[in-house]
Amino acid sequence: MEAKALRSYWQWRNYPPGHEGGGARADAEVLLNAAGRQLLAGLCGVEEDVLARALPSWGQEDSKLSAGKHGVPAAAWRIGGAVAGPVAFGCRLCAARRTGTAVRVVRYAPRWERVCVLHGRWLLDADADQSLEYLDVRCVPEVTAAQQRWARVGRRAVRAGAELERVFALAHAVVARWWEQALHWEREAVWPRRLHQVAGGNAGTELERWRIVGRDAVVFPEVVAVADALLDPAMAELAWRDSGAGRPRPLPADGAFCRRLGERVGRGWLGPLAATDYGGPLTSWMGAVIRLRREVGGPPGYDNDPWWLRQEHQPATMAGQLRVLGKEKKAPGSGRMWRAVVPPEQRALITSAVQSAEEQLQQLRRVQTGPAADVARRLLRSLRHSADLIDNAWKRTALAAVNAGMSLEEIAQWAEMSPDALMTMLAAGQEDGG
């Protein structure tokens, strides 16, 4: 049946989701009401319980579906990532072997299951507005080997009582942060070689785009290695010793933990760089491990949970980075694209902080009467409060820009600070609850 004819069997509550610049999303998902699910099961001749096992979205309801007439087959479009997790393209060659037809397919797949081992393909996220479905990793065997090693990491996570998704997310955040810093690492030779290989031999003049599209495939072996290391009790013991154990001290730049971690990812020189990258996900993990060992943490929560990943540490997605890159090319300059890439919830918080600062400054006019000492005291107190509000607003602005995928160097230039100083200040603000 043609897709158009098949869709006519259901009453549709909305339109298919699309990209900002137009065009249908590959990760579009369909939710069905009970009558709609019964209809589909009858059309394809497959029992509903079988479809429920095969389709993660099968039993999910939606407010748009419940608003219709009872018993009428209805359907609603949704974005796949908001329904059942990360959505990736499937391997067309594998689909053709099963169905006899080479068509585009998508599937829910975590990032540790993105390699088609049979055909040597890294399957890309399906939520981005770009044409590639996969990267050829046949010339990068370590990527395939990393996926095979992940099974052992998963078993270690189960034994440690850690959630697999959170372990991977933290390790991915650590390595993605290294990926951004690696542009300034003179001794880094592995990632550039891999990147050119997955780009077909040479990234050429589109290096910036290939760094976005190829990142997850290129760094995958290191992500698996870091996850394995963070689950290793021996590594936690090294972090504990670096902290001074029973005699607390600042973590040293030549600490055994980071030195050993560098060796485990094949970079013996990485240790000091990782150890002095303060305010990142790796030092957050180390801090939580140390607090647990010292039993100085508060009640169960994020500050003593080694696998808790802060929002500001979450790497920008491929889709988000490509949107930023596209807007930069159309309208160079961060100021003109900031509003388009920062989520509305964060923009509302920033707007509120700015408005509070404006109101506080307006109130200064009311404290300019009375004895000179009293006036000066009230003015200084009010000015300090206003400065704190403005400081909070620009920190929120900078943090939102980082989370949206803008480079730290570009934001630091806008803030008239060094990138290291900016990152330290943002991290300190998060520690203080800013």
C-alpha positions in Angstrom: 0.0 0.0 0.0 1.1 3.6 -0.6 1.8 5.5 2.6 -0.9 8.1 1.7 -3.6 5.4 1.3 -2.5 3.6 4.5 -2.7 6.8 6.6 -6.2 7.4 5.5 -7.4 4.7 7.9 -6.7 6.9 10.9 -7.9 10.3 12.0 -4.8 12.4 12.4 -4.7 14.9 15.2 -1.7 17.0 13.9 0.8 17.3 11.1 4.2 15.5 10.8 7.0 17.3 12.6 9.5 19.1 10.4 12.9 20.8 10.6 13.2 24.5 11.1 14.3 25.1 7.5 11.5 22.9 6.1 11.5 19.2 5.2 10.2 16.2 7.1 12.1 14.8 10.1 13.4 11.3 9.7 12.8 10.6 13.4 9.1 11.3 13.2 7.1 8.8 15.3 3.4 7.9 15.3 1.3 7.3 18.5 -2.0 5.4 18.2 -5.0 5.1 20.4 -6.4 1.7 21.4 -8.7 1.5 18.3 -5.8 2.6 16.1 -3.6 -0.1 17.4 -6.3 -2.7 16.9 -6.7 -1.5 13.3 -3.0 -1.7 12.6 -2.7 -5.2 14.1 -5.5 -6.4 11.9 -4.0 -4.8 8.7 -0.6 -6.4 9.2 -1.8 -9.6 10.6 0.4 -9.5 13.7 -0.8 -9.9 17.3 -0.8 -6.7 19.4 1.4 -8.3 22.1 4.0 -9.0 19.4 3.9 -5.4 18.1 4.2 -4.2 21.7 7.5 -6.0 22.1 8.7 -4.7 18.7 7.7 -1.1 18.9 8.8 1.0 21.9 6.0 3.5 21.3 3.2 1.0 20.9 1.4 1.5 24.2 2.1 5.2 24.8 -1.0 7.4 24.9 -1.3 11.1 24.2 -3.6 13.9 25.2 -4.4 14.6 21.5 -5.6 11.0 21.1 -7.8 10.9 24.2 -9.6 14.0 23.1 -11.3 12.3 20.1 -14.3 10.1 19.8 -14.1 6.8 21.7 -13.6 3.8 19.4 -12.4 5.8 16.4 -8.9 4.9 15.2 -6.8 8.0 15.7 -3.1 8.9 15.4 -0.8 11.7 16.4 2.7 12.6 15.2 5.5 13.1 17.7 9.4 13.5 17.6 10.9 10.1 18.2 13.5 11.3 20.7 10.8 12.6 23.0 8.9 9.3 22.9 11.4 6.5 23.5 15.0 7.7 23.5 17.7 8.3 20.9 16.7 7.6 17.3 19.3 6.5 14.7 19.2 5.5 11.1 19.2 1.8 10.5 21.5 0.0 8.0 19.9 -0.2 4.6 21.9 -3.2 3.7 20.7 -5.1 6.7 17.1 -4.0 6.0 17.4 -5.2 2.4 18.6 -8.7 3.5 15.5 -9.0 5.6 12.9 -7.4 3.4 14.3 -7.5 -0.1 13.9 -3.7 -0.4 16.6 -1.1 0.1 14.7 1.7 1.9 15.5 4.2 4.6 14.8 2.8 8.1 15.2 4.3 11.6 15.4 2.6 14.9 15.7 3.5 18.6 19.3 2.8 19.4 21.6 4.0 22.2 25.0 5.4 21.2 26.8 2.2 22.3 24.9 0.3 19.6 25.6 2.4 16.5 28.0 0.1 14.7 26.7 -2.3 12.0 29.4 -4.8 12.5 28.5 -6.8 9.4 28.8 -3.8 7.0 31.2 -1.6 8.9 28.9 1.4 9.3 28.4 3.9 12.1 24.7 4.8 12.1 24.1 8.5 12.7 21.5 10.3 14.7 18.2 10.6 12.8 17.1 13.9 14.4 19.5 16.2 12.4 18.7 18.0 9.2 21.5 16.5 7.1 21.7 13.9 4.4 24.1 11.3 5.7 22.7 8.1 7.3 26.0 6.5 8.3 29.8 6.8 8.3 32.0 4.2 6.8 34.2 2.8 9.6 35.7 -0.2 7.8 39.0 1.5 7.9 38.7 2.3 11.6 38.5 -1.2 13.2 38.9 0.1 16.7 35.4 1.6 16.5 33.8 -1.8 15.9 36.1 -3.4 18.5 34.9 -0.8 21.0 31.3 -1.8 20.5 32.2 -5.4 21.1 34.0 -4.4 24.3 31.0 -2.5 25.6 29.3 -5.8 26.5 32.0 -6.3 29.2 31.6 -2.8 30.4 27.8 -3.3 30.7 28.3 -6.4 32.9 30.7 -4.4 35.1 28.1 -1.7 35.4 25.5 -4.2 36.5 27.8 -5.6 39.1 28.5 -2.1 40.4 24.8 -1.3 40.6 25.2 1.6 38.2 22.7 2.4 35.4 24.2 1.7 32.0 22.7 4.8 30.4 24.2 7.1 33.1 27.6 5.5 32.9 27.8 6.0 29.2 26.4 9.5 29.4 29.1 10.5 31.9 32.0 8.9 29.9 30.7 10.5 26.7 30.6 13.9 28.4 34.2 13.5 29.6 35.5 12.5 26.2 33.4 15.1 24.3 34.9 17.7 26.4 38.4 16.4 25.5 37.3 16.5 21.9 36.7 20.2 22.0 40.0 20.8 23.8 42.0 18.5 21.5 42.2 21.2 18.8 44.9 22.7 21.0 46.7 19.4 21.8 49.8 19.3 19.7 50.4 15.6 20.6 47.0 14.4 19.6 47.3 12.4 16.4 44.7 9.6 16.7 41.5 11.6 16.4 42.6 13.6 13.3 43.5 10.4 11.5 40.2 8.8 12.4 38.2 11.9 11.4 39.7 12.1 8.0 39.1 8.3 7.5 35.4 8.5 8.4 35.1 11.6 6.1 36.1 9.5 3.2 39.9 10.1 3.3 40.1 13.9 3.8 37.7 16.3 5.6 39.1 19.0 3.3 37.5 22.4 3.6 34.5 21.1 5.6 36.6 20.2 8.7 34.2 22.1 11.0 31.2 20.2 9.7 33.0 16.9 9.8 34.1 17.5 13.4 30.4 17.7 14.3 29.1 14.8 12.2 32.0 12.5 13.0 32.6 13.3 16.7 30.6 10.4 18.2 32.1 7.8 15.9 35.7 9.0 16.2 35.7 9.2 20.0 33.7 6.1 20.7 36.7 3.9 21.6 37.8 6.4 24.2 34.3 6.7 25.6 34.2 2.9 26.2 37.7 3.0 27.7 36.7 5.9 30.1 33.5 4.2 31.1 35.4 1.0 31.9 38.0 3.0 33.9 35.3 4.8 36.0 33.7 1.5 36.9 37.0 0.1 38.0 37.4 0.1 41.9 41.1 0.3 41.4 40.7 3.7 39.6 38.4 5.0 42.4 41.2 4.0 44.9 43.7 6.1 42.9 41.4 9.1 43.1 41.0 8.6 46.8 44.8 8.5 47.3 45.3 11.6 45.1 42.9 13.5 47.4 45.1 12.7 50.4 42.9 9.9 51.7 42.6 10.6 55.5 44.5 13.9 55.1 42.6 15.9 52.6 44.6 18.0 50.0 43.9 19.5 46.6 44.0 17.1 43.7 47.5 17.3 42.2 48.3 18.0 38.5 50.4 14.8 38.4 47.9 12.6 40.2 48.0 8.9 39.7 44.3 8.7 38.7 44.5 11.0 35.7 47.9 9.7 34.7 46.5 6.1 34.7 43.3 7.3 32.9 45.5 8.8 30.1 47.3 5.5 29.7 44.0 3.6 29.5 42.9 5.8 26.5 46.3 5.4 24.8 47.6 8.9 25.7 50.3 8.8 28.4 50.7 12.6 28.1 47.0 13.3 28.8 47.1 13.0 32.6 48.2 16.6 33.6 45.7 18.1 31.0 42.8 16.1 32.4 43.8 16.8 36.0 43.9 20.6 35.6 40.6 20.8 33.7 38.7 22.0 36.7 34.9 22.2 36.7 34.3 19.4 34.2 32.5 16.1 34.4 35.6 14.2 35.3 36.5 16.3 38.3 32.8 16.2 39.4 33.0 12.4 39.3 36.2 12.4 41.3 34.7 14.8 43.9 31.7 12.6 44.4 33.8 9.5 44.8 36.0 11.2 47.4 33.0 12.6 49.3 31.5 9.1 49.5 34.8 7.7 50.8 35.0 10.4 53.4 31.3 10.0 54.3 31.0 13.8 54.3 28.2 14.0 51.7 24.7 15.0 52.6 21.6 13.0 52.0 21.4 11.0 48.8 21.4 13.4 45.9 23.4 14.7 43.0 26.4 16.0 44.9 27.3 12.5 46.2 26.2 10.6 43.1 29.3 9.9 40.9 27.0 9.2 37.8 25.0 12.4 38.0 25.7 14.5 34.9 25.1 18.2 35.3 23.2 20.0 32.6 26.1 22.3 31.7 28.4 19.2 31.2 26.0 17.6 28.7 27.7 17.7 25.2 25.9 19.5 22.4 24.1 17.1 20.1 25.0 16.8 16.4 21.6 18.3 15.5 22.2 21.3 17.8 25.7 21.9 16.5 24.6 21.7 12.9 21.8 24.3 13.5 24.4 26.6 15.1 26.8 26.1 12.2 24.1 26.8 9.6 23.0 30.0 11.4 26.6 31.2 11.6 27.0 30.8 7.9 23.8 32.6 7.2 24.3 35.4 9.7 27.9 35.5 11.1 28.2 36.7 14.7 26.9 34.9 17.8 24.6 37.7 18.9 22.2 37.3 15.9 21.8 33.5 16.4 21.8 33.2 20.2 18.0 33.5 20.6 17.4 30.8 17.9 19.6 28.2 19.6 18.9 28.8 23.3 15.8 27.0 24.6 12.9 29.2 25.6 13.0 28.1 29.2 16.5 29.3 29.6 15.7 32.6 27.8 12.9 33.2 30.3 15.2 32.8 33.3 17.7 35.2 31.8 15.1 37.7 31.0 13.8 37.5 34.5 17.3 38.1 35.9 17.8 41.1 33.7 14.4 42.6 34.7 15.2 42.2 38.4 18.5 44.1 37.8 16.7 46.9 36.0 14.1 47.2 38.8 16.8 47.3 41.4 18.7 50.1 39.5 15.5 52.1 39.2 15.1 52.0 43.0 18.4 53.7 43.5 16.7 57.1 42.8 14.6 56.7 45.9 17.6 56.4 48.3 19.3 59.8 47.5 17.8 61.8 50.4 18.9 62.0 54.1 22.2 62.2 55.9 25.2 61.7 53.6 26.5 58.6 55.4 23.1 56.9 55.3 22.6 57.8 51.7 26.0 56.4 50.8 25.5 53.2 52.7 22.1 52.6 51.0 23.5 53.4 47.6 26.4 51.0 48.0 24.2 48.2 49.3 21.7 48.7 46.4 24.5 48.9 43.8 26.1 45.7 45.1 22.8 43.9 44.9 22.2 45.2 41.4 25.7 44.1 40.4 25.0 40.6 41.7 21.8 40.4 39.7 23.6 41.5 36.5 26.4 39.1 37.2 23.9 36.3 37.5 22.2 37.3 34.2 25.4 37.3 32.2 26.5 34.0 33.7 23.2 32.4 32.7 23.6 33.9 29.3 27.1 32.4 28.9 26.0 29.0 30.2 23.0 28.9 27.9 25.3 29.7 24.9 27.7 26.9 25.9 24.8 24.4 26.2 23.6 25.5 22.8 26.8 24.5 21.2 28.7 27.8 20.8 32.4 27.5 21.4 33.9 28.5 24.7 36.5 30.7 23.0 33.9 32.7 21.2 31.9 33.3 24.4 35.0 34.2 26.3 35.8 36.8 23.7 32.4 38.3 24.2 32.8 38.3 28.0 36.3 39.7 27.7 37.8 36.8 29.6 40.1 33.9 28.9 38.4 30.6 28.2 39.9 29.0 31.3 38.8 31.9 33.5 35.3 31.8 32.0 35.0 28.0 32.5 36.2 28.3 36.1 33.7 31.1 36.9 30.8 29.1 35.3 31.7 26.0 37.3 32.0 28.0 40.5 28.6 29.5 39.9 27.1 26.1 39.5 28.7 24.9 42.7 27.1 27.9 44.5 23.7 27.2 43.0 23.9 30.0 40.4 
